[in-house]
Amino acid sequence: MTADGRTPRETDLSRVRTIPVASRPNKVRAEEFATPPGTDRSFAAFLNALPDVLVARDFIAVADAIAEAARKKRGVVVMLGGHIVKTGLAPVLIDLMERGVITHLAMNGSGAIHDYEIARFGGTSEDVAAGLRDGTFGMAEETGREMNEAFIAGSKAGRGMGEALAVALNGEPSLAHPELSVVLNAWKLGIPVTVHAALGAEIIHQHPAASGAAIGDTSHRDFRRLAASVESLDDGGVVLNLGSAVIMPEVFLKALTIARNVSGGKPQGFVTVDLDMQRHYRPHMNVVKRPTLDSGKGYEITGHHEIMVPMLAWAVVERLERPR
């Protein structure tokens, strides 16, 4: 009762209309539930045991889309952020290239730097805070000099930035781990490998050997090469953005509009995937949403790269090898 003595109105629940549960659409069904480990402990059994719900369903759909693109000889463009390289994922990416799954490998500048240092010296990823205190962050002599020399030589030879780095690594007699370079191995396999620089954002741009002209020329050539590869996505291709929050989503959107501009509105009907540890605006809009507005399908998978990328690679291989 209120202060003035009135009783507030209440809805009479006897007037409520109900419906039979059998007529109600359900988002979850019992047959979609997960299965605990059984006698079959194979990775295929693990995939089949996942619940057919939410991102687990999306994960399987993405693996199926990549495998189907490989079978149909459609483009599978994989875009990398630097964290993908420095969390030790090169071997699974190289394996997918060797299997003919990945048709184009694109990365931001930090990815190329980490890849170069692993191949050349066997280690990467310095202590930024410690180096920033005394001004030595990013000042490694060999990394800055050798990579910038590769860009200058590559520009003179009409190479893209990725190709220029691969040629330089291939000509270096004392590589620590050439088998772990995604750049070098893509080039050896004849797969376009492109690097998309952001001037001033990468440690090699602060080196005395840096040439803005060479960086711009080789990276812009790689942009044009990526745009050409995007055309192969039409009718069943896949774009994977792995761990790049800004650079690759922005570059991809522009490459896509070029491809559609010169190809009568194509590519259409492809799958896009953003796989990262957290959700960001640009990948959500520029990879998942905008490119698939008229056709195709976009997916977002959230999780640690060092767990989710190997799982996805294993799932793709399982899908490719199982009987159809």
N, C-alpha and C positions, 0 to 999 in steps of 0.2 A: 504494500500500500504506500502511496506517495504521501508527502507531507500534508497535502490538502485533502487527504482522505479518499482519494480515488484509487481503484485497483487497476494496474496496467493490464492491457489486453494480452491474451495468450492465444496462440493458434491451437485449434482443436485437432489433435493428431488423428482422431477417428475419421477425419475428412481426407486424409492422405491417400492417394492412389498408389498402389504397388504394382509390380510387374513380375511375371514368372522368371526365375533365375535362368531358365532354359532359353528365354528370348533375349537375354542380355548379352551383348558382345563382350568378350573377355580379352584382355591384352596378354594374359599368361594362361597357358594350358598345362596340365599335368605332364603331358608327354614331352614338354619342352624343358623339363628340369634336368639338372646335371646328373651324371652317373659317377659313383665312386670308383676307385681303381679296382679292376678285376684281374683275371689271370693274364689278359693281354695288356702288357705295359708299354706297347709301342707308342711312338708319337702320333701315329694315325688314330690309335685308340684314345689317346688323350684329346685330340681334336673332336672326335666323335662324342666324347664324354662331356664336352662343354655344354652349358645350358643354351638353348636356342632363344636367347633373350638379350635385348639391348646390345651392348658393345661386343659381347661374345658372338652374337649373330652377325654384327657388322664385320668383325675380324675374319670370320669364315667367308663372308661375301667378298671382302677385299682380296683374300688369298685366291678365291675362285676367279675373280676378275683378272688378276695378274696372270694366273696360269692360263686362262682362256685367251688373253691377249697374246701370250707367248705362242700358243698353238696356232692362232690365227695370223701370226706375224704382224701384229699391230704394235704401235709404239708403246714402250714402257719407259717413261722419262722419270728418272730419280734425281731429286734435288736435295742437297745436303747442307746442313749447317756445320760449323766447326766441331761442335760437341759430338757429333756422330763419329768423326774420325778419331778424336782423342779418347773415346770410350772403347776403342778396340774392335770396331765393327767392320773394318776393312775386309777381313777374310770372308765374311758371309756375303758382302756386296760383290767381291771379286768372283766368288762362286756363282752368283746369279748372272754375272756377266759371262762367265765361261759357259754356262748352260744356255746362253742365248736369250735370257729373259730381259735383262736391261738393255735398252737400245740407245739411250743417251744418259750420260752422267753429268749433272751440272752442280756447281757448288759456289758458295760465297768465298771471299778471299781468305777468311780464317781457316776454312776447310782445306784450302790448298796449302796454306802455310803449315798446318799440322801434318798434312800428308807428306809434304816435302821433307820436313824435319824427321819424321819417323823413317822414311826411306833412306835419307841421307845420313842421319846421325844416330838413329835408333831411339830417340827420345824427343818429347815435346811438352808443351804446357808448363810455362815457367810460373814462378811465384810473383804475381802481378803486384801485390801490396808491397812486398820487399823491394822489388825493383823500382817501384814508383817513388819510394822515399829518396833515393839517391840519383834518380834519373837514368837508371840502367834498364828499366823495363823496355823490352822490345828491341834492345840495341845489340843483339847477337850479330857479330860481324859477318860470319859465313852465310847465315840465312838471308840477311838483307842484300848482301853483295851478289850472291849466286842467283837468287831469284830475280833480282832486277836485271842482272846481266842476261838472264834467259829471256826476259821480256824484250830487252833491246835487240837481241839477236833475232828473236821471233818476229818482232815488228819489221825488221829489215827483210826477213824471209817470207813475209806474208802469212805468218802463222797466228792462230788464236792463242790466248793466254794458256789454256790447258795444254794444247799441243806443244807450246814453247817449253813449258815445264817438263812435259814428258820427254821431249827430245834432249833437254839438258840432263835429266836424270839418266836417260838411256846412255848418254855419252860419258857419264861419270864412272870412273873405274873403281871407286871405293865406296859403294853404297852399303849401308849397314843392313837394310832390309828391303830390297827391291820388291820382294814378293808381297809386301804389305802396302804398297802404294796403289790406291785406286786410280790415280791419275796415270801412272806408268802402265798399269795392266789394262786399263781401258784402251789406251792408245795402241798397245801391242795387239789387242784383240780387234782393232779396227772400229771401236765404238767411239762416237764423238764425245769428247770430254771438254767441258767448258767451265771457265772461271769468271765470276761476275764481281768485279772489284767495286769497292766504295772508297773513293779517294779520301785519304785522311783517316780512315777507319781501321787500317791494318798496319801492323808494326813495320812492315817492309817499306812503307811510304815515308818513314822518318829516317831512312838510311841515306847517306850521302850519294849512293849510287842510283837512287830512285830517279826515273824519268817519267814525268807525267805524260809525255807524248807516247811513250812506249806502252805504259799501263793503259792509257785510254784507247790506243789503236788495237792492241791485242784483245782487250776485254770487250770492246765494241764489236770486233769480228766474232767473238764468241757469242755475243748477244744475237747477231744475225744467224749464226749457226743453230742456236737454240730455237729461234723462230722457225727455221726450216724443219727442224726435227719435230716441232709441235704439230706440224701438218700431218704427221703419221699417226696421230691420236684418233683420227676420225673412225667412227664405227667400231668402238671396242677397245681403244687404247686406255692406258692408265697413267696418271701423274701421281707420284709419291713425293710429298714434301716432308722430309725427315729432319726435324730440329732446326729449321730456319724460321725465325719469327718475323723478319722484316725483308731482308734483301731478296731472297728467292721468290717469295710471294709477289713482291712488287715487279721483279723482272719477268716472272711467268705471265702476269696479267698483260704486260706490254707485248711480250712475245706472242701470246695468244691472239691479241687484237691484230697484230701484223699478219699472222697466219690466216686469220679469217678475212682480212682485208684483201689479200692477194689470191685467196682461194675460194671466192664466192660464198663466204660465210662458214666455211668449214675450217677446222674440225668440229663435229658435233658427236653426241652419243658416246662420250668417254666417261671414265670414272676418275674422280680426284680424291686424294687421301691426304689429310694432315695428321701426322703422328708426332706428338711432342709431349713433354713432361707436364705442360700446362697449356691452357687455351689462350690464344692471342687474337687480337682483332684482325690483323692483316691476313694471316692464313685462313681464318674463318671466312672472311669476305672474298679474298682474292684467289684462294685455292678451292675451298669447299663450296661456297655459295654462288658467286657471280658467274664462274665459267660453266656451271651446270644449270643455269636458270631455264634454258629452253629445252635441254635434253641431257641425258646422262644422270649421274648420281654422285653426290659428294659425301664423304665420310670423315669423321673425326675420331681418332683413337688416342686416348691419353694414357701415358705410362712412361716409365724410365726407358730411355733408348737402349741401354745395355741389356734389357730384358725383352722389350717388345720387338725390336728389329730382328734379333735372331729367331724369335718365335715366328714372326711373319715369314722370314726366309725359309725356315723349316716347313712351315705350312704350305708355302708355294711349291716347294720341291715335292712334298707329299702329294699334293694335288696333281702335279705333273706326272708323277710316277705310278699313281694308282690306276688300275684297269678302268676303262671307261665303259 
